[in-house]
């Protein structure tokens, strides 16, 4: 149980285009989803937190107009990188959390990540 | 400032050997501490989660310890296998302002050689 998927796993795009990444919780309802970015040999950096049906909360320094997050359902959140630049090339990882009696540790379950390369 | 520091930064061991990874944290308030394994190009996978009242927790060949007084944790890997080669990330959860925040360590990159 507690499986989170991401699509696509890899994407290459041209500078100036937009890219959408999907994050799905496959076997549980995720009241909250998180988006992280990870540069080579560095740890995960939280970009934003999204609760189903409400606007995302962005971390300091993350441009909300550039990284559009939608959490329209309890099993799906999307991250759209708009007008992508080469410096946006990174590994994007989502995680999902559900508030349930079985999740007493408030655990987040991570997706497998999406490698974005902007040319 | 909430911080999680891990050591060593990287480690090479021979297959079959044991190793111990360290994690020191200055996070308040403390909720729980997690160890994750992250294979290259993949998302983190949870190994153990411990609250302040749990001193040790095992998951197969992985054993984590927690000393909430000294704010230190360790992850011990027994009889290492080639598949243990990965980054191991220590993450401390802090519940504040009505929500849970994860503070990530930079990770220890473990390479297991035959």
HADDOCK unambig.tbl for C-alpha pairs under 7 A between the chains (distance, minus, plus):
assign (segid A and resid 42 and name CA) (segid B and resid 106 and name CA) 5.95 0.50 0.50
assign (segid A and resid 43 and name CA) (segid B and resid 104 and name CA) 6.70 0.50 0.50
assign (segid A and resid 43 and name CA) (segid B and resid 105 and name CA) 6.64 0.50 0.50
assign (segid A and resid 43 and name CA) (segid B and resid 106 and name CA) 4.76 0.50 0.50
assign (segid A and resid 43 and name CA) (segid B and resid 107 and name CA) 6.58 0.50 0.50
assign (segid A and resid 44 and name CA) (segid B and resid 104 and name CA) 6.81 0.50 0.50
assign (segid A and resid 93 and name CA) (segid B and resid 43 and name CA) 6.54 0.50 0.50
assign (segid A and resid 110 and name CA) (segid B and resid 43 and name CA) 5.89 0.50 0.50
assign (segid A and resid 110 and name CA) (segid B and resid 44 and name CA) 6.07 0.50 0.50
assign (segid A and resid 110 and name CA) (segid B and resid 45 and name CA) 6.94 0.50 0.50
assign (segid A and resid 111 and name CA) (segid B and resid 43 and name CA) 5.53 0.50 0.50
assign (segid A and resid 112 and name CA) (segid B and resid 42 and name CA) 4.78 0.50 0.50
assign (segid A and resid 112 and name CA) (segid B and resid 43 and name CA) 4.09 0.50 0.50
assign (segid A and resid 113 and name CA) (segid B and resid 42 and name CA) 5.79 0.50 0.50
assign (segid A and resid 113 and name CA) (segid B and resid 43 and name CA) 5.36 0.50 0.50
